[in-house]
Amino acid sequence: MKKTKIFIIDYNQEFIENLKEEVQMEGEIEIVGSLSDGKNAIEEIDKLLDVDVLIINLVLPNLDGLAILKYLSKKTTPIFKKIIATSFFATADLMNVLRELNVVYFMMYPYTVENIIEVLNTFLPNTQKREKEMMKKLDYEITKLFIDIGIPANLKGYNYLKTAIIECVYNHHQIDYMTKELYPMIGLKYDCSGMSVERSMRTAIRIAVERGNSKTLGNLFGHTISIYKDNPTNSEFISIIAEKLRLQMFEMQSVA
């Protein structure tokens, strides 16, 4: 999925860091750079290519936001597709100037990082919005299923299994490369070894089978779980749930 790229110029470094943290959780937005001073802004901006959104505070040390916007307005090829301006004050004259400088959205203090994210989400293409909704729905369905099955959320394997299932819903071939690709990829995300990922998944599945909801497990895995057979393998567990969820997603997309 193509991410919406943004560049931030704001004197408040703490605000920039908070926004970066929030954006990482969102997943659909990528901060390609930031500045807290207008001094080197023009030089840095000229290095950029094809950035979706500029968020600029009009109050900056050394070179104010309006001067930067006036410079950008003279560019024959726009660097930013959309510009959001922020400030402590607003007047009718200022709004007119900002419109002429191609600012599409103005935010006046006080506002929060969450307010900025809400505005950025309105700029996401419809396909990205749909994907974001589907990802939230998918995460919800897996969480609900894990609760029904009886996998404790405090286990490391809980998150490892969830990540693996999401990956296999979108790329079912990953199930064929568990040891070589999927375990190491999850290990990289959670800062642990692929072997640790495999072991933690196996533990979570064993606990679910031994202590979990036998009816839900039976409906999901059928004969795979019985008194005559060992617990389902990691690949069996992940592939069966991923296939079930992939079918649900296909049905939802068909209705949409």
PyMOL commands that set and color helices and strands:
alter all, ss='L'
color gray80, all
select helices_A, chain A and resi 13-26+41-45+65-73+92-100+113-122+126-149+156-170+172-190+194-211+214-224+234-255
alter helices_A, ss='H'
color red, helices_A
select strands_A, chain A and resi 4-9+29-35+51-57+80-87+105-108
alter strands_A, ss='S'
color yellow, strands_A
deselect
rebuild
show_as cartoon
